[in-house]
Amino acid sequence: MGVAGALSRIFVHGASSTEVHGLDRFLQLLDKRSDIDRRKRGLLTISNHMSVLDDPTIWGVLPFSYAFNPDNHRWSLGSYDLCFQNKFTSTFFTLGQVLPTHRLLHSIHGGLFQPTMTQAVRLLSRQPFKSDSRPRVEDSSIIDRPDPSISSPDLSDPFSGGHLTYSTNGVDTFPAPSSYPSRKHAWIHIFPEGRVHQHPRKTMRYFKWGVARLILEPDECPDIVPMWIEGLEEVMHESRQFPRFIPRVGKKLDIWFGDNVGGEEESAFTDLRRKWRKLIEEDRSRRGAASRDDELGILSEDLKNGKEAVALRIECTKRVRSELLKVRRMRGLPDEDPKEGLVETWMVEGGKREGKMEDGSFVKDM
C-alpha cells in the first residue's frame, strides 16, 4: 500500500501537472479519523471513473505519511476476473486493500448482494455484527482450507482461524477485513458508474445501486465526500496506441474534493436511513428477531427485492449522483442532461460493452 502510494505521488507531482482543490479540508477529515478507537463512523468517497489508473493514482495527492498508514487509507472494490486470477495477483491487490468483486456480466456470483458487498457494509461499521462474522454464500458450501496452488486466488491469514475468512463464491477463500477491530469504521472508495467512461463532454454514465447499500446499511451514516477527477483520461485514454500499457506523462490532472455530505445527524441521506431502519424493524417483526438475516449486511428477501427497499436504493443513488454533480458544477462544467443518469439512456448501446460508442465516448468494463 505504501509503495503504491509513493509511486502514485511521484507520478502525480513529478510526471504530471496537477492541481488539487479542497485537499486541506479532506486531510482534516482523515486526521480526525487517525485514532481508530475514537472513530464514530466510516468514510465513503465517490468519484467519476476516467481511466484504468484512477485508483491508486488519485491518492498520490495525499502526503507520503498517509500512504504508509493502511488503517486510515482507502479500501476499494476490484474486479475478481481481472485482479484475483491467481496467488500473485490476489496477494498484490489484497495488500493494496482491494476487495474481490464479481461482475454480473462475467460471473453468476456477481450482483448487489454478493458476499464482498457484505464485507464493504461491515467495513463502514463496527463489530459486533451479531453471531458469525463470515458472509454467507447461499446454496454453496464454504471451504475453510484455501487451495495452496499458485493458480488459485485463495488467501488466508496463517496466524488466524477460518472465522476470519470468507468466500465470494462458496469455493475460494479470502481474509475478511471487517473481522479485525483495527478495520472498524474504515474508508471505502467506489466508482458508482462501475466502469471507465471517457466522454468529450465529461458526462457520467448511470450509477449502480451498490453505493446505496454503503450509505443505508452501515451502523452509522458514513462521512461521504464526492470527488471529481479530470486528466487521467489523457494519461491512459482508451484509444491510445502502442505502447498501450505505458502511462502518458506531462498531462494536466485536476482533482476536486467536495464537502462532506454525510456523517452528521442531519445530512442529505438522513431521511432515507430512517426509512431503511423502519423497513428493517417491520421486516424483523414479520420474521422474528432470531433470524440469521438480522446480521449486518445480510438481508432478507423483502429487504433485497421488496418494492419499498428498491425504491429507497433508487432515491439514494439519485442523491449520490446529485452530490457528485455539484462538484462537477463547481469545476465549471455545464449541467448534464438529466437523461444521462437513467439506465434507459444507456440501453441504446445494445450488446457493446467496451470501445468507442455511438455518442463518441470510450468505455472500459472494469
C-alpha positions in Angstrom: 0.0 0.0 0.0 2.7 2.4 1.0 4.9 1.7 -2.1 1.9 2.2 -4.4 1.0 5.4 -2.7 4.6 6.7 -3.0 4.8 5.8 -6.7 1.4 7.5 -7.3 2.6 10.6 -5.6 5.8 10.7 -7.7 3.7 10.3 -10.9 1.1 12.9 -9.9 3.6 15.6 -8.8 6.7 14.6 -10.8 5.4 13.3 -14.2 2.2 15.4 -14.4 1.0 18.9 -13.9 -1.5 18.5 -11.0 -4.0 20.9 -9.4 -5.9 19.8 -6.3 -8.9 21.6 -4.9 -10.3 21.1 -1.4 -7.4 18.8 -0.2 -6.9 20.6 3.1 -10.5 20.0 4.1 -10.2 16.3 3.2 -6.9 15.9 5.1 -8.6 17.4 8.2 -11.3 14.7 7.9 -8.6 12.0 7.6 -6.7 13.4 10.6 -9.9 13.2 12.8 -10.1 9.5 11.9 -6.4 8.7 12.8 -7.4 7.4 16.2 -9.2 4.1 15.4 -10.8 3.8 18.9 -12.4 7.3 18.6 -14.0 6.8 15.2 -17.7 7.2 15.2 -18.5 6.3 11.5 -16.9 5.1 8.3 -15.8 7.2 5.3 -17.1 6.8 1.8 -15.5 8.7 -1.1 -17.2 8.5 -4.5 -16.0 9.8 -7.9 -16.4 9.7 -11.6 -14.3 7.0 -13.4 -12.0 8.4 -16.1 -9.3 5.7 -16.6 -7.9 2.4 -15.6 -5.3 4.2 -13.5 -7.7 6.4 -11.4 -7.1 4.2 -8.3 -4.4 4.3 -6.9 -3.1 7.4 -8.9 -5.6 9.8 -7.4 -4.3 9.1 -3.9 -0.9 10.3 -4.9 -2.2 13.8 -3.9 -2.1 12.7 -0.3 1.2 13.4 1.6 3.6 10.4 1.9 2.8 9.8 5.5 -0.9 8.9 4.7 0.2 6.3 2.2 2.0 4.3 4.9 -0.9 4.2 7.3 -3.1 1.4 5.9 -5.5 1.6 8.9 -6.5 5.1 7.8 -6.4 4.5 4.0 -9.0 3.5 1.5 -10.4 0.2 0.6 -11.8 -0.3 -2.9 -13.6 -2.9 -5.0 -11.7 -4.7 -7.7 -12.9 -7.0 -10.5 -12.5 -10.6 -9.5 -11.8 -11.8 -13.0 -9.1 -9.2 -13.5 -7.4 -8.7 -10.1 -7.8 -12.1 -8.5 -6.7 -14.6 -11.1 -4.0 -16.4 -9.1 -2.0 -16.2 -5.8 0.3 -13.4 -7.1 -2.5 -11.1 -8.2 -4.6 -11.9 -5.2 -1.8 -11.1 -2.8 -0.9 -7.9 -4.6 -4.4 -6.5 -4.6 -5.3 -7.7 -1.1 -2.2 -6.0 0.3 -3.4 -2.9 -1.7 -6.7 -3.1 0.2 -8.9 -4.2 -2.7 -11.9 -6.4 -2.2 -12.6 -9.2 -4.7 -15.8 -8.2 -6.5 -17.7 -10.4 -9.1 -19.1 -8.6 -12.1 -22.5 -10.0 -13.0 -21.7 -9.9 -16.7 -18.7 -12.2 -16.1 -19.9 -14.4 -13.1 -23.1 -15.8 -11.7 -21.8 -14.7 -8.3 -21.9 -11.0 -9.1 -24.6 -8.5 -8.2 -25.8 -6.3 -5.5 -25.9 -8.9 -2.7 -22.6 -10.8 -3.2 -20.5 -11.5 -0.1 -18.0 -8.8 -0.9 -20.8 -6.2 -0.5 -21.4 -7.6 3.0 -17.7 -7.0 3.8 -18.0 -3.5 2.4 -21.0 -2.6 4.6 -19.3 -4.1 7.6 -16.0 -2.2 6.9 -18.0 1.0 7.2 -19.4 -0.2 10.5 -18.0 -1.7 13.7 -18.4 -5.0 15.4 -20.3 -6.9 16.6 -22.2 -7.9 13.5 -24.3 -10.4 15.5 -23.2 -14.1 15.6 -20.9 -15.4 12.8 -18.9 -12.7 11.1 -18.5 -14.7 7.9 -20.7 -13.8 5.0 -23.0 -16.5 3.8 -22.9 -17.8 0.2 -26.4 -19.3 -0.3 -26.7 -22.8 -1.8 -22.9 -23.2 -1.6 -20.5 -24.8 0.9 -17.8 -22.7 2.3 -14.3 -24.3 2.2 -12.2 -23.4 5.3 -8.9 -24.6 3.9 -7.7 -22.4 1.0 -6.3 -24.0 -2.1 -2.4 -23.8 -1.8 -1.8 -24.0 -5.6 -0.3 -20.9 -7.3 -3.1 -20.9 -9.9 -5.7 -20.4 -7.1 -6.6 -16.9 -5.9 -7.2 -18.3 -2.4 -5.6 -16.4 0.5 -5.8 -16.7 4.3 -4.0 -15.4 7.4 -1.7 -18.3 8.6 -2.0 -16.9 12.1 -5.8 -16.9 12.4 -8.7 -19.3 12.0 -11.4 -19.8 9.4 -13.7 -17.4 11.2 -11.6 -14.6 9.9 -12.0 -15.6 6.3 -14.9 -15.5 3.8 -15.8 -16.9 0.4 -17.0 -15.0 -2.6 -18.4 -18.0 -4.4 -18.5 -20.9 -1.9 -15.2 -22.3 -3.2 -12.5 -19.6 -2.8 -11.1 -18.2 0.5 -10.1 -14.6 1.3 -9.3 -12.8 4.6 -12.4 -11.0 5.9 -11.1 -7.5 6.7 -14.2 -6.5 8.7 -13.4 -9.2 11.2 -10.4 -7.2 12.5 -11.1 -4.5 15.1 -8.5 -2.2 13.5 -10.7 -2.0 10.4 -13.8 -0.6 12.2 -15.4 2.4 10.5 -13.0 2.1 7.7 -12.7 4.2 4.5 -14.0 2.9 1.2 -13.7 4.5 -2.3 -16.0 3.5 -5.1 -16.7 4.4 -8.7 -20.6 4.3 -8.9 -20.5 4.1 -12.7 -18.9 0.7 -12.4 -16.7 1.2 -15.5 -14.4 3.7 -17.1 -16.3 6.4 -19.1 -14.4 8.9 -21.2 -16.8 11.3 -22.9 -15.8 14.5 -24.7 -18.3 16.5 -22.6 -17.1 14.8 -19.4 -20.5 13.4 -18.6 -21.2 10.3 -16.4 -23.0 7.1 -17.0 -25.8 5.9 -14.8 -24.9 4.9 -11.2 -25.3 1.4 -9.9 -27.2 0.7 -6.7 -24.3 -0.7 -4.7 -23.5 2.8 -3.5 -26.9 2.9 -1.8 -26.1 -0.2 0.2 -23.0 1.5 1.5 -25.0 4.5 2.7 -28.2 2.9 4.0 -26.9 -0.2 5.8 -23.8 0.7 8.0 -24.5 1.2 11.7 -23.9 4.9 11.4 -24.1 7.1 8.3 -20.6 7.3 6.9 -18.9 10.6 6.1 -19.5 11.0 2.4 -17.1 13.0 0.2 -17.8 13.3 -3.5 -14.8 13.9 -5.8 -14.3 14.9 -9.4 -11.4 13.7 -11.5 -10.1 15.0 -14.8 -6.9 14.4 -16.8 -6.3 10.8 -16.2 -8.3 10.0 -19.3 -5.4 11.6 -21.2 -2.8 9.6 -19.2 -4.5 6.3 -20.2 -7.0 7.0 -22.9 -8.8 4.0 -24.3 -7.9 5.0 -27.8 -4.1 5.0 -27.0 -1.8 3.3 -29.4 1.4 1.2 -28.7 2.7 1.0 -26.1 -0.8 0.9 -24.5 0.5 -0.3 -21.1 2.7 2.8 -20.5 1.0 5.9 -18.9 1.4 9.1 -20.8 3.4 11.8 -18.9 3.2 15.5 -19.0 -0.6 15.6 -18.8 -2.6 18.1 -16.7 -4.5 16.5 -13.8 -7.3 18.1 -11.7 -8.9 16.6 -8.6 -11.7 18.3 -6.7 -12.7 17.2 -3.2 -16.3 18.2 -2.3 -17.8 18.9 1.1 -18.7 16.1 3.4 -22.4 15.5 2.7 -22.9 12.6 5.2 -22.0 11.8 8.7 -23.8 14.3 10.8 -27.3 13.7 12.3 -28.9 15.7 9.6 -27.5 15.1 6.2 -28.6 14.6 2.6 -29.3 11.0 3.4 -30.7 11.1 7.0 -34.4 10.7 6.0 -33.5 7.7 3.7 -31.6 6.0 6.5 -34.6 6.5 8.8 -36.9 4.9 6.3 -34.4 2.0 5.9 -34.4 1.4 9.7 -38.2 1.4 9.7 -38.1 -1.3 6.9 -35.7 -3.4 9.0 -38.0 -3.2 12.0 -41.1 -4.1 10.0 -39.2 -7.0 8.4 -37.9 -8.2 11.8 -41.4 -8.2 13.2 -42.6 -10.3 10.3 -39.8 -12.9 10.5 -38.9 -13.0 14.2 -35.9 -11.4 15.9 -33.9 -14.7 16.0 -33.4 -14.9 12.2 -29.9 -15.1 10.9 -30.8 -12.4 8.4 -30.6 -9.9 11.2 -26.8 -9.9 10.8 -25.4 -6.6 9.4 -25.0 -6.9 5.7 -27.2 -10.0 5.4 -30.7 -9.1 4.0 -34.0 -11.0 3.8 -35.7 -11.4 0.5 -38.0 -8.4 1.3 -35.1 -6.2 2.1 -33.3 -7.3 -1.1 -36.1 -7.1 -3.6 -39.2 -5.6 -1.9 -40.8 -2.6 -3.6 -40.0 -0.1 -0.8 -36.4 -1.3 -0.4 -35.8 -1.0 -4.1 -37.3 2.5 -4.2 -35.1 3.6 -1.3 -32.0 2.4 -3.2 -33.1 4.2 -6.3 -33.6 7.5 -4.5 -30.4 7.2 -2.5 -28.4 6.6 -5.8 -30.0 9.6 -7.3 -29.0 11.8 -4.4 -25.4 10.5 -4.6 -25.3 11.5 -8.2 -26.7 14.9 -7.4 -24.0 15.5 -4.8 -21.3 14.5 -7.3 -22.8 16.7 -10.0 -22.4 19.6 -7.5 -18.7 19.1 -7.5 -18.7 18.8 -11.3 -20.5 22.1 -11.5 -18.0 23.6 -9.0 -15.3 22.7 -11.5 -17.1 24.9 -14.1 -18.7 22.3 -16.4 -22.3 22.9 -17.6 -25.1 20.8 -16.2 -25.7 17.3 -17.6 -28.8 16.4 -19.5 -30.9 14.6 -16.7 -31.3 11.7 -19.0 -27.6 10.9 -18.6 -28.4 9.4 -15.2 -31.0 7.0 -16.4 -30.2 3.4 -17.2 -32.7 3.5 -20.1 -30.5 6.1 -21.8 -27.6 3.7 -21.9 -29.5 0.8 -23.2 -29.1 2.1 -26.7 -25.5 0.8 -26.5 -27.0 -2.6 -27.0 -24.6 -5.5 -26.5 -21.5 -3.5 -27.0 -19.6 -3.2 -23.7 -16.3 -1.6 -24.5 -14.6 0.6 -27.0 -15.9 3.7 -28.8 -19.6 4.2 -28.5 -22.0 6.0 -30.8 -22.0 9.1 -28.7 -18.3 9.5 -29.1 -17.4 8.2 -25.6 -14.9 5.4 -24.8 -15.9 2.8 -22.3 -13.8 0.2 -20.5 -15.5 -2.5 -18.5 -13.5 -2.7 -15.2 
